[in-house]
């Protein structure tokens, strides 16, 4: 009986802990190949992502427009009719990839390809009115930041003679929609632990009395 109580209480407590655990998903843009689309959708671990091509001005103002998205073995790019397949910064016309998720997520990390020493990336969070600026490094880890939203934007900025240009290999996010178990269930689990401890204590005391 005691073992059953302890096992049940342990299961309840483990479930309550697991309910708070973040659900992580990594979106790999290196496969399959997608040719010149305004947007595309993909799903990982129950999280739906829609990627759309856009552009932004040097002042950080984002716009919908004529760019198109493409994916190949190097990753995700944004192209215009006079540009290559990379996400490229140009004078007053900077490529931008918009990532819209089906739920609020925390941005964890982004990895890149076709990156050189002069490149940096630009980050937007939210409805793209929040321009966090340029200067973010390659294969950036955002786990220490609290960038939580349904919409993010990654773009290349015109840096003068050496504009930024790169492709995005992957993006990792974690879901924040995990719902904790009701407090009554957690209290019940704690009560089971308490009962198990009391029963075991009584048995030990009874054995001590018999041996006395």
BELVENQUI-V307728 format. One record per residue. N is the residue number from 1. PSI is psi in radians with two decimals (none if undefined). Layout:
<<N & PSI> <N & PSI>>
//
This chain:
<<1 & -0.77> <2 & -0.78> <3 & -0.69> <4 & -0.73> <5 & -0.77> <6 & -0.72> <7 & -0.73> <8 & -0.78> <9 & -0.68> <10 & -0.73> <11 & -0.75> <12 & -0.78> <13 & -0.69> <14 & -0.68> <15 & -0.69> <16 & -0.64> <17 & -0.75> <18 & -0.50> <19 & -0.35> <20 & -0.17> <21 & 2.39> <22 & 2.48> <23 & 1.98> <24 & 2.61> <25 & 2.39> <26 & 2.18> <27 & 2.06> <28 & 2.06> <29 & 0.10> <30 & -0.14> <31 & 2.51> <32 & 3.08> <33 & 2.32> <34 & 2.32> <35 & 1.97> <36 & 1.39> <37 & 2.62> <38 & -0.61> <39 & 2.90> <40 & 2.81> <41 & 2.61> <42 & 2.82> <43 & 2.40> <44 & 2.19> <45 & 0.72> <46 & -0.01> <47 & 2.15> <48 & 2.36> <49 & 2.32> <50 & 2.21> <51 & 2.25> <52 & 2.51> <53 & 2.47> <54 & -2.93> <55 & 2.89> <56 & 2.65> <57 & 2.94> <58 & -0.33> <59 & 0.01> <60 & 0.09> <61 & 2.13> <62 & 2.59> <63 & 2.60> <64 & 2.75> <65 & -2.68> <66 & -0.15> <67 & 2.77> <68 & 2.67> <69 & 2.64> <70 & 2.52> <71 & 2.47> <72 & -2.86> <73 & -0.26> <74 & -0.30> <75 & -2.65> <76 & 2.31> <77 & 2.89> <78 & 2.24> <79 & 2.57> <80 & 2.99> <81 & -0.32> <82 & 0.12> <83 & 2.95> <84 & -2.90> <85 & -0.07> <86 & 2.83> <87 & 1.99> <88 & 2.45> <89 & 2.27> <90 & 2.89> <91 & 1.99> <92 & 0.27> <93 & 1.56> <94 & 2.26> <95 & 2.52> <96 & 2.28> <97 & 2.17> <98 & 2.25> <99 & 1.97> <100 & 2.11> <101 & 2.76> <102 & -0.15> <103 & 2.92> <104 & 2.32> <105 & 2.82> <106 & 2.20> <107 & 2.15> <108 & -0.85> <109 & 2.79> <110 & 2.39> <111 & 2.70> <112 & 2.92> <113 & 3.02> <114 & 0.69> <115 & 2.42> <116 & 3.13> <117 & -0.32> <118 & -0.09> <119 & 2.55> <120 & 2.87> <121 & 2.76> <122 & 2.47> <123 & 2.33> <124 & 2.58> <125 & 2.33> <126 & -2.42> <127 & 0.33> <128 & 0.15> <129 & -0.24> <130 & 1.73> <131 & 1.92> <132 & 0.01> <133 & -3.13> <134 & -3.09> <135 & 0.12> <136 & 2.47> <137 & 2.89> <138 & 2.56> <139 & 1.05> <140 & 2.37> <141 & 2.04> <142 & 0.19> <143 & -0.45> <144 & -0.24> <145 & 2.86> <146 & 1.05> <147 & 1.68> <148 & 2.17> <149 & 3.11> <150 & -0.29> <151 & 2.31> <152 & 2.70> <153 & 2.37> <154 & 2.19> <155 & 3.02> <156 & 2.39> <157 & 2.53> <158 & 1.87> <159 & 0.55> <160 & -2.27> <161 & -0.49> <162 & 1.44> <163 & 2.77> <164 & 2.49> <165 & 2.33> <166 & 3.10> <167 & 2.69> <168 & 2.09> <169 & -0.78> <170 & 2.83> <171 & 2.29> <172 & 2.34> <173 & 2.86> <174 & 2.41> <175 & 2.51> <176 & 0.28> <177 & 0.10> <178 & 2.26> <179 & 2.17> <180 & 2.66> <181 & 2.67> <182 & 2.60> <183 & -0.51> <184 & -0.64> <185 & -0.72> <186 & -0.71> <187 & -0.66> <188 & -0.73> <189 & -0.74> <190 & -0.66> <191 & -0.69> <192 & -0.73> <193 & -0.77> <194 & -0.75> <195 & -0.72> <196 & -0.71> <197 & -0.73> <198 & -0.76> <199 & -0.73> <200 & -0.67> <201 & -0.74> <202 & -0.71> <203 & -0.72> <204 & -0.72> <205 & -0.67> <206 & -0.74> <207 & -0.69> <208 & -0.66> <209 & -0.67> <210 & -0.62> <211 & -0.19> <212 & none>>
//
